Amino acid sequence: MKKFPNAFTIMLGVILLAWGLTFVVPKGAYERQTHPTSGQVTVVPDSYSEIQAEPLGVMDLVLAIPEGLVDRADLIVLILLIGGCFYLIEKTGVLGQALQRIVDLLQGREALAILAVSVLFAAAGATIGLQEEVIAMAPILVLFSRSMGYDAKLAVAMSFGSAVLGAAFSPLNPFAVLLAQQEAGLALLSGMPFRLVVLAIALGVWVLYLVRYARRNPVAKIPMDASNGQLSSRGMLILGLLAATFCLVTYGMLQWDWGFNHLSGCFFALAIASGLIARMGLNQTGMTYAGGFREMIYASVVIGMAGSISLLLKKGMVIDTIVYGLFAPMEALPTPLAALGMLVGQSLLHLPVPSYSGQAILTMPILTPLSDLAGMPRQVCVLAYQYGAVNMDMLVPTNGALMAILSVCEIPYNQWLRFIWKPALLLFGIAALALIVALQTGYS
């Protein structure tokens, strides 16, 4: 059997497919308007029409790669700087010592690690939409997982998978729920109790599935490198700074509207401080940090290539046609079927539109009046979006973060799909049931 294509090859294939679709799918566009104060561009409902446009050429295909890298430049810088930071801290021996200490404490109760890590990353996903940041932590998470007797796929599920789940079922994810509620004309943070209940149910089912998988698929335990012995006061200081940095960037994103560059600056400062505290000296600190960049280059390129896909579809004027084709038929459906249809449509749309914040801006102005016509509460329309679009981040190969993490963890995409389809199906089942319950209870 031939070796399954790696992330780079898959991305190239999807980019070629996206370019090919621009010759097959009719070109069309919705009208858009710009808010006079915020400058936010929104789609005008019921304004779709087919248009005439020049087809994309070979040069557009070639330019899509560097344009995708440039478009994701701030994210790529973030991955490099956070990745280099974790690489440097790992080289000090501090992370290995701390994680081995946790492993020793959980001896015989390893399932608690699955619960703790899953809840931690789900909380990060629910509050700040954590995803790409997991790329830098992936190597350490795999080492930690194997020291507990778990495989690499479980490490990715506990971290990235839980973060996606938290973001999808979140009552306050600013990049999904709040943005969609704003576009739908709903009060921000409205409907929180129902979302919290569904989040708790989804996370409980998720953790139980992961624990069951871990018990059925044990691997040989590989102790982490803790050759430097017990944590010193310098090591404790580095770990304290690491925790403080995470608290600072979380608060900054929630309260000060921080972006990727603010996060990058904070982790750059943490890396330099950690190297100096560990007595590496400035020269060795710089060289070690640069070594971390090398570890993250491949993942960064994959992220940039993922951005090329949506750029091609937008330039080819077919994204709006895909949206129209997915959601226009739902106008004639009964309300429950329309809600489930929106869930399916949002899930499918996430393949060519891997940014779920971009998907909210694109679809909510179109689906809000459609849901009004169908007698569906707008809050349910938002639920269909967040459950459908965000959960797909666990599955779609156009999600650069997923493909980069799988590359770092050396997990072929086909192996990941064989692992993730069952728990993902459970989550979509919970999402579908939640939509029906929301309709029956008049959730608004």
N, C-alpha and C positions, 0 to 999 in steps of 0.2 A: 504493500500500500504506500502510495506517495505521501510525503510529509504534507500536512495541512498548511495552507498559506499563512504566513505570519501577519502581524498587524500592518506592516508597511505594504505588503502585497494586497491585502484586503482593501486598504484605503485607496490604493491606486485603482483597483477594480471598481470601487464605488464611484470614484471621481470620473472614470471613463463612462460608467453607466449614467451618471448625472448629466454629463455632456451629451450622451446619446439621447437622453430623454428630451433635451431641448429641441431635437429635430422631429420628435414623434408627438409630444404633447402640444396641443394648440396653445398659442401664446395669448395671454389675457391678463387683465389687471383690474384691481379695485381702485377707486379714487381714494386719495389720502388727504388728510388735512393736518395742519400743524397748530397746536395749541398756542395762543398768543403770548402766554406768560411762561409756561413750563418748557415750550419748544418741543414737546413730545408729539411724535407723528402717529396718528391713528387712522384706521381703515374706516371708510364710509360704508355703512351697511347697504345692501341691495344695489351696489354700484358696479358690479362686475360686468365686464364686456370684453369680447375678443378683440385683439388688436393686431396690427401688422408691424412686424419688427424684423430687423436683419438677423439671419441665423448666426450662431456663434461659429467662429473659425478655429482652425488648429492652434493659432497663436493664443486665442482666449483660453484654450485648454492648457497650454504650456504655462501661461502666466498665472493660472489659477493657483498653482502650488506656492510660488513666492507671495502672491497676494494673500493667500490664506495664512501664511506665516506672519506677514506684516499685520494682518487684521487681528491676530491673536498675540501680538507682541507682548502686551502687558501680562497676559497669562503665562506665556513662555518664560518671561523674566521671573515671574513668581515661582514657577516650577524649578527653575535653575537655582534661585537663591534659597528657597526652602529646602530643596534637595541637597544642596551643598551644605546647608546648616545641619541637617540631620546626619549627613555623612561625617561631618567634622565632629559632632558630638559623639557619634558612634565610635570614632577613632580614639576619643579620649578614654573609652572603656566604661563611661558612666552609664550609658543606656543598657549595655549588657549586664552590668552589675545590678541595676535597679530591676530590670525585667526578670533576671534570674532569682532575685529575692522574692518577687511576686510568685514565680513558678514554685519556689520552695514552700511558700505559705499556702498555696493552693494544692499541694500534693494530696492526691486522692479526692479532690473536689474540683477537678479541672473544668467541669461544666459551668462552674461559677464564672470562669474566665469568659466563656461565650456570652453569658448574661451581661457581665459588666462591660465588656468591650462593645457589644451590640447596643446597649442602652446609651453608652457614652457617644458613639458615633451617630446614633439615631437622634440624640439631642442636638448634636452639632448640625446635622442635616436639617432638622426642624427649625433651628433658630437662624443659621447663617447660610444654609444651602451648601454645606461643605461637600465637595466632590474632588476637584482637581488637587486640592491640598493633600489628599490621601496618596497621590502618586509618590510624593517624597517619603512618606512613611511606610510604603509597601515593603521594602526589603526588611526593615526591622520587624514589621508585623508578621512576615513569613517566618522569620527566625523564632519569634515568640510563639507562634502557632505550633511549629514543629517541636519546640521544647515541651509543649503540652501534650504532644502526641496527635496533633491535628495536621491535615495537609494544607497546601498553599491555597486551594480553592476555598477552604473554610476561612482562611485568613482574610481573603478578599471579601467573602460574604459578610463576615463579622464587621468589617470596617466599611468598605465602599458600599456594599449591599445595604447595610443598616443605615448609612447616611442617605442613600437614595430613598429608602422606605420612610425615613423621618421627614425628608423634604416633600415626598409625595402626599403623606397623610397629615402634614403639619397644619396647625391652626394659625401659624404666623410667619411662614417662610416669606421673607420680603420679595424674593425673586419669582415666586409662583402665586401663592394665595393672595397676598396684599396687592400685587400688581394686577391680578385677574379681577379682584374685587373692585379695584379702582376703575378698571376698564368697563366693568359691568354696572357701575354706578351704585355699588353697595357700600355700606359703612365698613371701614377698615376694621379688621379683627372681629367682625360680626360672625355669628354662628360658631363660636369657638367651642362651647361644650360638646356639641355633636362631633366635631372633628377630633377632639381629645379622646372621646370614647372609642371612635373608630381607630385612631392611632394606637391606643393601648391594646385593642384586640389584634390589630395587624402585627404589632411588635411581639405580642405574646405568642401568636401562631408562628411567627418567623423564628423566634428563639427556640421554641419547642422543636421545630423542624431541624434547625442546625444542631441541636443537642442530639437528636435522633440520628442524624447523619454522622456525627462525630463518633457515636458509640458503635455504629455499624461499619465505619470505615477508619479504624485506627491505623496510625503509622508509627514507626519506631521513633521514640523520643530522641531528639538530638539536643543535648544541653547547650545553652548559650555560652559564649566565651566570657567567662567572668574571672579570667586569670589574674586580674589585678586585685582580687580579694574584696574586702568590705569597702563600702562607699566611704570616701574621705569627706572632710568638711568642704573641700573644693568641689567634689562631685555633687554634694548636696546643694551647694550654691548654684551650680550649673543647672541642675534639675529644677531648682526654685525659679531661676530666671526663665527656663523653658515654660513652666506652668504660668508664670506671670505674663509672658509674651502671649500665650494663648488667650488668657483672660483679657488682656489689653486689646488684641485684634478683634475678639468677639464683641467687646463693648464698643469698640470703634466702628465696626460694621453696623451694629444695631442703633447706636446713638449719634454717631458723627458722620454717617454716610461714607465711611471709608471704602476705598476700592482696592484693586490688586496692588497698586503701587505702594499704598500705605503698608499693606501686609509685607510686601517685598522688603521695604526699608526696615521694618521691625525685625524680620528674621535675619537680615544682613547684619544688623547691629548685634543681635543675639549670637551669631556665629563668631564674629570678631571677639566679643566679650568672652565667649566660652573658650576660645583658643588661648586667649591671654590668661584666663583664670587657670587653665590646665597647664600653664607654663610652656606652651608650644613656642612662644615667641612670634613676632609678627610675620617673619618670613615663612616659617613652617605653617602658621595658620593660613596664610594666603595660598600656599601650595596645596594644603589639604583641602581647603575650600574649593579650589579649582578642580581637584580630583573628584569632588562631588558633582561638579558641573558635568564632567565627562560621563558620569553614571546616568545623568538625566537627559542628555542630548537626544537620544533615540526617542524617548517619551515626548519630548518637546516637539520634535519633527512630526510625530504622529498627531499631536494636538493641532498643529498648523495645517496638516493635510485634511483633517476633519473639517476645518473651517473653509477649505476650498470647495467642499461639496455644496453648501448652501449658497456660497458666492456665485457658483456656476448657475445654479437654478434661478437665482434672482436675476442675474445678468441675462439669462436666456428667456426671462419673462414667463416662466411656467409655474412658479410657486403658487400664485393666486389661482391659477387654473386647477391645480391639485386640491387646494382648499375648497374651491367651488364644487368640484366633482365629488369630494368626500361628504360635504355637509348639505348641499342643496336638496338631495333626495329625502332628507329627514323632515321636511316641512309637512309631508302628508302622513307621517307615522303617528300612531297613538302616543300619548305622553310617555308611558314607561318605555316603549320601544325607542322613542326619540332620545330619551336619556341614555339608554344603553348604546344606541347608535352613536351618540356624541362621545361616549367613552371609547368605543372602538375606533371612531374616526380620529380622535385626538391621539390614540395610540399609534395608528398607522401614519399619521402626519409627522410623528416625531422621528421617523426614519429620514426624511429629507430635511427636517427642521430640527436639528439636535439641540438647539438652545430653547429650553422651556420658557424662559422669560420672553424671548422673541416670539415664541409660539402663542403666548398669552396676548401680546400686543397685536399679533396677526389675526387671531381667531375670535377673541372675545367680542369685539365690536360687531362681528358677523353673526355669532351665535346668540348674543343677548336678545336681539329682536326676534330671532327664530324661536328661542325658548318662550318669549312672551306670547307669540302666536300659538304655540303648542300648549299653553297653559302650564308651563313648567316654571317653578320659582327660579329666579336668577342664581340663587345660592346653589341650587342643584346643578345648574350649568357650570358654575365654577368648580364644583366637586368633580364633575365629569372631566373637566380639563386637567385638574391637578392629579387625579388618580390615573387618568389615561396617559398623559404626556410624561410626567415625571417618573412613574414606575418603569417606563420603557428604557430609561437610562441604564437599567441592569442588563438589557438585551441587545440594543441596536449597535451595530458595528460603526455607525456614524458618530457615536459618542466618543470623542477623543480621549476623555479621561478614562473611560472603561478600557479602551484598547491600549492606552499607555500603561495602565496598572497591570493588565494581563501580560504585557511585554516585559515589564520589570520583574514580575513574578514568574516568568517563563511558563505561562499557562496558554496553550493553544486555544484559539477562540472556539473551535468545535467542542473541546473538552469542557469549556466554561458553559456553553449552551446545554450540553448534556446534564450538567450539574444544576443549572439555575432554572430550567424551564418549569420544574415541578413547584418549587416555592414561589416563583413568579406567578404561576397560574393560581396558586392559593391566594396571593395578594389581589389579583384581578377579580377572583371570585368574591373576596371580602368587599372590594370596591363596588362591584355590581350590586351586591346585596345592600350595601350602604346607600346606594342611589335609590333603590326601590323603597327602603325604609324611609329615607328622606322625603320621597314623594308621598308616601302613605301618611306620614305624620305632619305634612305641611311645612316642612323645614324651610325657613326663609331668614 
